[in-house]
Amino acid sequence: MPMSVLPIQPIPFFADKDKAFWRLQSAGWAGAMLLRTMSLIANNQPLTSLVLVLIATITGFSISLVLSVIYRALIQRPALVTWGLTALVLPFAVALHAFIDGWVWSLWRTDSDASFTQLFLGVFYLDATLLGAWTALYYMVNFYLQVEEQNDQLIRLENQATSAQLAMLRYQLNPHFLFNTLNSISTLVLLKQTEPANAMLSRLSAFLRYTLVNKPSAQVTVAQEVETLKLYLDIERMRFEERLRTEFDIDPATEACLLPSLLLQPLVENAVKYAVSPQESGAEITITSQLVGPTLRITVSDTGPGLQSPTTNNRLSGMTYDGGEPVSTGVGLSNIRDRLVQAYGDNHRFETVEPVEGGFAVLIEVPAEHRESIEESPEHPRPPVLVAR
């Protein structure tokens, strides 16, 4: 049986900066004390000299704490101020360390012929090396942490910008169908056809609730996306009746695959606008999905006039004609293209096809990502299924 792995995530060393500082501080000065002790033993010095090493280590530890307070204030200043004041503070700290070490040595080794000046100069080099290395390490670590914080902030800003762009693209859904639906409801009310008007209004309310509650950056399963399309098409079918014919060929293996929410709705809306609406006989819209290896392939096609008529030859650019003048619909296929780029980068395929038998089709291929289950939550609401009364 495979062994279960505990879900333990490693904690970054610098997650708690204060704790990391004390760990490095303790380890560094403990290492310096160990090296000094080994040097004394190698030079056949008496073990009583370890007291001098301990005092020197405590002195260096204490002085470095004072330096950390000073450097913490200096590191936020301009570079000239930081390095200029550091160049003044560090020699003073080294001289203080060497003075204390030399004074302690002179008190301990009363039999020594060396003068205080000689003792001072003798330990000055070692203390300068220790405090100089400590200063360099302090600035290196803190500058590294500043760069990491700036990178994290940049990543957060990029994520926020991406989320904002996704939201903008999601909310660019063509409002024409909303206006047309409201006009149809108004017409039904004027004709006193209350039951169809109520059914249409209920479907519109359910569809708008789904689009507003669902997060712009959320991903839903193919099954959820299909149910949302059926809800939208039920609204349009009340307007076009027999002229709007639909067919869904959804491979069951693809139903759990993930898609950006409402990715296919603008494609179906364009098919209604450019294939069903301009033809008296209407058109058939077909939505298919299948797995091609590790790739999810979705096709939205229609039996409309394709790109042959002046009314539809601008559907690629999201333009339509009103009295011979081009009028922007605000969305077009560019919306889908941009959303795919935001969600998958270059790891996707988006093509428009004009079949030989006529009509128009859009082919989308994205990585077949799965999620075992989607919680019924405001982030991933399941579109309601309404039954006409």
Secondary structure, 3 states (H helix, E strand, C coil): CCCCCCCCCCCCCCCCHHHHHHHHHHHHHHHHHHHHHHHHHHCCCCHHHHHHHHHHHHHHHHHHHHHHHHHHHHCCCCHHHHHHHHHHHHHHHHHHHHHHHHHHHHHHCCCCCCCHHHHHHHHHHHHHHHHHHHHHHHHHHHHHHHHHHHHHHHHHHHHHHHHHHHHHHHCCCCCHHHHHHHHHHHHHHHCCCHHHHHHHHHHHHHHHHHHHHCCCCCEEEHHHHHHHHHHHHHHHHHHHHHHEEEEEEECHHHCCEEEECCCCHHHHHHHHHHHHCCCCCCEEEEEEEEEECCEEEEEEEECCCCCCCCCCCCCCCCEEEECCEEEECCCHHHHHHHHHHHHHCCCCEEEEECCCCCCEEEEEEEECCECCCCCCCCCCCCCCCCCCC
